[in-house]
Amino acid sequence: MKAMTIPATGEPSVLTLAELDQPTPGDHDLLIEVHASGLNPVDTKLRSGKFRAPVTFPLVPGFDVSGRVVGIGPEVTRFRPGDAVFASPPLFKPAAHAEYVLVDERLAARKPECLSHVEAAAIPLALLTAWELLYDMAHVSEGQTVLIHAAAGGVGHFAVQLAKARGCVVLGTASSDESFALLDTLGVDHTINYKSEDVEARVMQITEGQGCDAVFDLVGAEVFKASIPLVATRGCLGTIVGIPADAELNPLFLKSASLHAEFMGSTAMNGGTPAHQGGILKQAKAMVEAGTLKPHVSQTFPLEDLAAAHELQASGTATGKLVIKLRD
Amino acid sequence: MKAMTIPATGEPSVLTLAELDQPTPGDHDLLIEVHASGLNPVDTKLRSGKFRAPVTFPLVPGFDVSGRVVGIGPEVTRFRPGDAVFASPPLFKPAAHAEYVLVDERLAARKPECLSHVEAAAIPLALLTAWELLYDMAHVSEGQTVLIHAAAGGVGHFAVQLAKARGCVVLGTASSDESFALLDTLGVDHTINYKSEDVEARVMQITEGQGCDAVFDLVGAEVFKASIPLVATRGCLGTIVGIPADAELNPLFLKSASLHAEFMGSTAMNGGTPAHQGGILKQAKAMVEAGTLKPHVSQTFPLEDLAAAHELQASGTATGKLVIKLRD
C-alpha cells in the first residue's frame, strides 16, 4: 500500500511516499480503507522533532481517519466489513496517511451519515482533545464564561461548539477575517482580535472585572502566561500544549483555580483503555446528526501533497482543519 | 470584649490578650457569641509571616466559630438571636479567637444539634477546604482510588470522610499510632507509614502500577513533587498549600492530568459571593446528622493558652483539630 512516512525529523521535504505492506488486524483491530485523514499539530511536531515524548522513526503520521472497514480481527464484535467508521489512530503506531490503517474497534465509531469522509476525518483528534479538556476535565456548565484562545483553529472551533452546547458564554480570540467569519457562524458571543486589541482589557470589560470561569490556551507559552490573570476566582485554566517551566502559578492558588493539562495521546501512551475515546466519538456523531456539532475543513490535499499541508498547518494561519483526501 | 491578637509577626509568644470593642453588625452580619473556635495552619502562618497574601496587623485570628447569634444586621433574614450557628469567619477581618465575632449570614449554617460547640468549631475551614478540593474541583467519584497525604490531619480527616462518602477507595499516609488509630476508625482502605515505608512503591503495588485517580497533597513542597509520579493517567493532583516554583509539571501533561490549587480564602480575598461556603456547611450539617461526617478534636485550650495551641499546631503532630473553648 502507499503511505507517507517521516523517515527522520526535519523540514516538510523529509516526508516520503513509500510502498508498505498492508497491515494485518490484531484481535480487536479494524482494517480500515482510508478515505480521508486529518492533519493535526502533532504531525508537524513529530516531523520537526518538537514532540515531547520519545518516538521511533520511520513512522506513518496521520492521526485522524474516516474510511470503510475492509477486514476485522477475530475478537471484533461491533463492526463488520463495509461499515463506514471514523477514529483517531493511536500515537506510536503506523497511522492514517496511508491507504490502510489498523484501529482498535474500541477507538472507533460509525461515521455520521450526513458527513463526507473528508468532513468526518476532520473530527477525531481535535474533537477528542476539546471534549476531554472542556467536558471531562473542566466540566464547563451553563452560564459560565469561557475564553478560547485560537478559537477558529482545529481544536478551537470544536471547543467553541462544545461550550455553546453546554450553554456557556463564549469569548474567542482570532486575527484573520476568515477566522472571525467562522466564529460568527459558530455563535461566539464575543470575538477578540488578539493582534489589534488588548485581550486582558476586553476580557475584564466583558466579565465586569471577574475574569472567565474557564480559559483555554490552545497556543502555549506566552499565551499560557497571559491567560493566568484572565481566570476568575474558582475558575480554571486549560492547556493542550503544556505548562511553561517559567510560568508563575501562585496566582492560580490565590484564586483557588484548577489547571488542566490535556494530551489526548496520554491514554495510548500509557496503555489505558481505548473505550473512553470511542465513546466520545459516538456522542460526537449524535451531536453532528442533531446539528449541534459541525467540523470546518478549510482545505484538502492529496496524499502526495502532504508536505504542502504540513507547511500550511505549521504556519498557524489555517482556520478549522486540513484534511488529506485519498478516495471519495 | 476579650480577644487574642497578633500585633505583629513572630513566635507564639507575640499573641496578646486584648480588650477590644464588641463589633456592630453590618447589613448582612450575625453577631455571634463565640463558644468555641478552631485552629488552622493559616493561624500559625499569619503569625509567623509565612502567609502568602498581604495582611494588616494587629489582627484577631481564629477562622472557625461555633456559637450563638446575639445580634443581627438589618438585612439578615435566615437567622434570629438565639440560633446556634457555625461558620468560617473570612480572612482579612477580625476573626473568632474573641468573645464575639461578626459573620455574614450567607457564610453561616445552623450548628448540627448532635455536636457540641467544640466539635462544631472543628469543622468549618478544614471541611470547606476538603469539600472545595475533593467535590468542587476534583469531582471524586465512586470507585476512584484517592491518596490523601497527612490523612489524619485537620483537612485530611475530612478529606478521607468525603472520599469515603462518595465511594472512593482511600489510601492515607500518616506516621503516629494515634493517627493510624483515627484512620482505622474512618475506614481508610490502605494506610501507609510515610516514615517507614516507600510510599511510591506501596501506592503502585496497591493500584497495580496505575497510580491514583486523585492525589491530595495536604503538606506541600517535597510531598507535592513526590506526588506527581503517583497520579494516574487522566487523574489529578490537588494541593492546599501551593505549587512549588521548582516542581517539574510536564509529567502531568503527558498523563493528561489536572492540578487543583485550593485556597478556601480565595472567595473572601477576591470579593466573591459567600453563599457557596454557607451552602457547603449546610450540606456538612446534613452529613453529620446522617452519621457520615464526624469531626475529630484531639485537644482543647482556653483562649488564654492560644500560644500553646499554636505551638502544637505548628508542630504538625496533632491529629484532627485543635479547638479553643470559650464557653460551654
Boltz contact constraints between the chains, C-beta under 6 A:
constraints:
  - contact:
      token1: [A, 137]
      token2: [B, 258]
      max_distance: 6.0
  - contact:
      token1: [A, 233]
      token2: [B, 266]
      max_distance: 6.0
  - contact:
      token1: [A, 233]
      token2: [B, 270]
      max_distance: 6.0
  - contact:
      token1: [A, 233]
      token2: [B, 272]
      max_distance: 6.0
  - contact:
      token1: [A, 242]
      token2: [B, 253]
      max_distance: 6.0
  - contact:
      token1: [A, 243]
      token2: [B, 249]
      max_distance: 6.0
  - contact:
      token1: [A, 249]
      token2: [B, 243]
      max_distance: 6.0
  - contact:
      token1: [A, 252]
      token2: [B, 261]
      max_distance: 6.0
  - contact:
      token1: [A, 253]
      token2: [B, 242]
      max_distance: 6.0
  - contact:
      token1: [A, 253]
      token2: [B, 261]
      max_distance: 6.0
  - contact:
      token1: [A, 253]
      token2: [B, 263]
      max_distance: 6.0
  - contact:
      token1: [A, 254]
      token2: [B, 263]
      max_distance: 6.0
  - contact:
      token1: [A, 255]
      token2: [B, 266]
      max_distance: 6.0
  - contact:
      token1: [A, 256]
      token2: [B, 262]
      max_distance: 6.0
  - contact:
      token1: [A, 256]
      token2: [B, 263]
      max_distance: 6.0
  - contact:
      token1: [A, 256]
      token2: [B, 266]
      max_distance: 6.0
  - contact:
      token1: [A, 258]
      token2: [B, 137]
      max_distance: 6.0
  - contact:
      token1: [A, 258]
      token2: [B, 258]
      max_distance: 6.0
  - contact:
      token1: [A, 258]
      token2: [B, 260]
      max_distance: 6.0
  - contact:
      token1: [A, 259]
      token2: [B, 259]
      max_distance: 6.0
  - contact:
      token1: [A, 260]
      token2: [B, 258]
      max_distance: 6.0
  - contact:
      token1: [A, 261]
      token2: [B, 252]
      max_distance: 6.0
  - contact:
      token1: [A, 261]
      token2: [B, 253]
      max_distance: 6.0
  - contact:
      token1: [A, 262]
      token2: [B, 256]
      max_distance: 6.0
  - contact:
      token1: [A, 263]
      token2: [B, 253]
      max_distance: 6.0
  - contact:
      token1: [A, 263]
      token2: [B, 256]
      max_distance: 6.0
  - contact:
      token1: [A, 266]
      token2: [B, 233]
      max_distance: 6.0
  - contact:
      token1: [A, 266]
      token2: [B, 255]
      max_distance: 6.0
  - contact:
      token1: [A, 266]
      token2: [B, 256]
      max_distance: 6.0
  - contact:
      token1: [A, 270]
      token2: [B, 233]
      max_distance: 6.0
  - contact:
      token1: [A, 272]
      token2: [B, 233]
      max_distance: 6.0
